[in-house]
Amino acid sequence: MSDTPPKKTKPKKIKTSHTHLGQWAWWKALALRVFLVVAIVGAVTGLILVSYYSHLAKAYDLKALGLMPERSIVYDRKHEVVGKLYGENRIVVKLSEVSPWFRKALLAREDTRFYQHDGVDYRGIARAVVRNVKDRKVVQGASTLTMQLARNSYPGLDDRSLHRKLVEVMLARRIEKANSKDQILEHYVNRIFLGSGLYGIQRAATVYFGKHASQLSLSEAALIAGIIRSPSRFSPFKNWEGAKKERDDVLRRMVATKMITQAEADAAKQAPIALHAQPAFQSQGDYAMDAIRRNLDVILEDKDFEDGGLQIYTTIDKELQVAAEESLEKRAAAVEKLKSYTRISKAKFDSTWDHVSEVPTTPYLQGAVMVIDNRTGGTLAVVGGRDYHQSKYNRAIQGERQIGSTIKPFVYSAAMARGVLPGTLIDDSPIPGDWSPGNSDGKFLGLQPMGLGLIQSRNTMTVRVGDMAGLDNVMQLMRDAGIGEHAEKTRQVFIGNAGASLKQLTSAFTIFPNGGLRHRPFLIDRIEDRHGNVVYATPVLDAEVISPGVSHMASRLLSHVLNEGTASSARTEYGWKLPGGGKTGTTNDYKDAWFVGYSQAVTCGVWMGCDKPETIMDAAYGAKLSLPVWVDVMKKAQALKYVTDEPPETPLTRVKLCRTSSLLATDSCAAASALYEDDMPFELIPQAFCQVHGVGGPSYSGGAPRVQRNEGGGLFDRLRSWFR
């Protein structure tokens, strides 16, 4: 046995990694520090963003939520709706006037937690994020109704940037604080776009189903709610099957949210829907609306147009307007069927038209009608052509054509104002010189009473009457009446070588039934804002163009034009029986056919011709083409109680006059067979005696005689003349 002691073995040391534990603690501490820094930075950044975007959101005026552009409604003089202008196609209603079915359908489709969130649905945001990550594409949004309302109410919030979204979020929270949930919902249902150019639930209910928003059934309400996400795609007018599919999806969501039962949903799917036919293509109006817009362009600012919601009261009479449109078309079509008419007819042109394109110049017979209220100057009807869809050119107010013989009443009025009286003899013989116009019948009648020259529209007599009146005086009277502003200063003006629009000419003729006064023509009576405040009113303005006496004598002659003159067919053929007057007009080569006439209450002008001044056809007189339309319109005016039976009485005095001098007749005038008697307004009674037939008196030179109110004969002679 060995006495050597055994070796002691050292126990193995267990290595502990102090370094590893230290590193782990260090990393934990670092992570905590980083987290805290990030949290603090994030919180600060969040506070800064919240503060910044809250500040941006405060820049939006919350009053704009309820200021929705509506169509401005245009009314006629009887408060019948003529049309709508500007703004958006919506009618604002209260939430209480909206079907409960639609409110439920809307919430089920767009925002089931509407009454729980504060404008931002954070639960909905989280759900949308999970869904979109899962499907790896954006399939679900998180916008609440309040956020959509903010987006739709303010320009600049309709892009998809993050900046816009953050402003929208803060603005939605601000909207929620300032409005009740029902107020927000009311703004939303009135503002939302629902396809086919319709804004708001009321217009959608009316156009799609022909009923008020309060009357929508569950099926109809669900169908409209299904349109919201893609109005153009799911409009029932464009995609009926797609619209029904969206309706069924809305019904499914209503069941899932316990807003309706499954039985109610099944019944709604089976319920019949009476969808209105899609409105046919309509232009932005007609010729009356075109004239109204032109007036509004002068009266209103652009902002007024955009905001809309105006109540525009016009002087138009809707019934008379329709009657004028129908008569023009009927009478023009009748002319086109005549054998002597060789141009293309509108019916033939229509057969080749694409029913979409506007025609710059129509090749068929055109026409225009203008009707004015004599008492005020208000326009009762304006027809600028036969088809507004084909041609927007308003021939009643834009077109300026030669007015032909319709100018003659103004020539004769100017002469009477200078003392030439209707019984004065005027030579109807050829005009000497380079310019020698003839008469339409090719005849010359020798010496005739001046009045016959107007009644029978004698050109040669009219030129001589114009010479006696004086060219400057005639043109000044025309300008005062509102015509001939650009007429060339030449004697040819006397027989119609002057241009005017139908509106100008019709307005000018009102001086004859109005006792010499011309009221400024107007179309807009007044305009009220959405609150009923009058923002514009047109005053009635007038000016004296001719004296009451001249007006009376001219009207007397113009009444004879209807009774036995160039427009006598109005009575003999077309049955116009009431008092009135008027004048035909036909330009060279039958390029324009006019008739302008009046009753005591209404003046109506009618023009027919081609857009390009060309011969209509042979013998295309105003009495043949335009007069029938005038009679139709005036008969309708009579039926609408615009025409009075008797004009106001004008005090007249029976006097003896000389046919040669237009002065008071003497015994010498009687001996020369130049004396005649007439009933005259006091102001036109001459205050001097004829000197042409007096013994040894100076001969009458043929120049324009003047009324001499304080000359010759003294007081005794003047009194004697008044009673003779």
Buried (B, 14 or more C-beta within 10 A) or exposed (E): EEEEEEEEEEEEEEEEEEEEEEEEEEEEEEEEEEEEEEEEEEEEEEEEEBEEBBEBBEEBEBEEBBEBBBBBBBBBBEEEEBBBBBBBBBBBBEBEBBBEBBBBBBBBBBBBEBEEBEBBBEEBBEEBEEBBEEEEEEEEBBBBBBBBBBBBBBEEBEEEEEEBBBBBBBBBBBBBEEBEBEBBBBBBBBBBBBBBEBBBBBBBBBBBBEBBBBEBBBBBBBBBBBBBEEBEEBBBBBBBEBBBEBBBBBBBBBBEEEBBEEEBBEBBBEEEBEBEEEEEEEEEBBBBBBBBBEBBEEBBEEEBBEBBBBBBBBBBBBBBBBBBBBBBBEBBBEBBEEEEBEBBBBEEBEEEBEEEEEBEEBBBBBBBBBBBBBBBBBBBBBBBBBBBBBBBBBBBBBBBBBBBBBBBBBBBBBBBBBBBBBBBBBBBEEBEEEEEBEBBEEEBBEEBBBBBBBBBBBBBBBBBBBBBBBBEBBBBBBBBBBBBEEBEEEBBBBBBBBBBBBBBBBBBBBBBBBBBBBBBBBBBBEBBBBEEEEBBEBEEEBEBBBBBBBBBBBBBBBBBBBBEBBBBBBBEEBEBEBBBBBBBBBBBEBBBBBBBBBBBBBBBBBBBBBBEBEBBBEEBBBBBBBBBBBBBBBBBBBEBEBBBEEBEEBEBBEBBBBBBBBBBBBEBBBEBEBBBEBEBBEEBBBBBBBBBBBEEEEEBEEEBBBBBEEEBBEEEBBEEBBEE
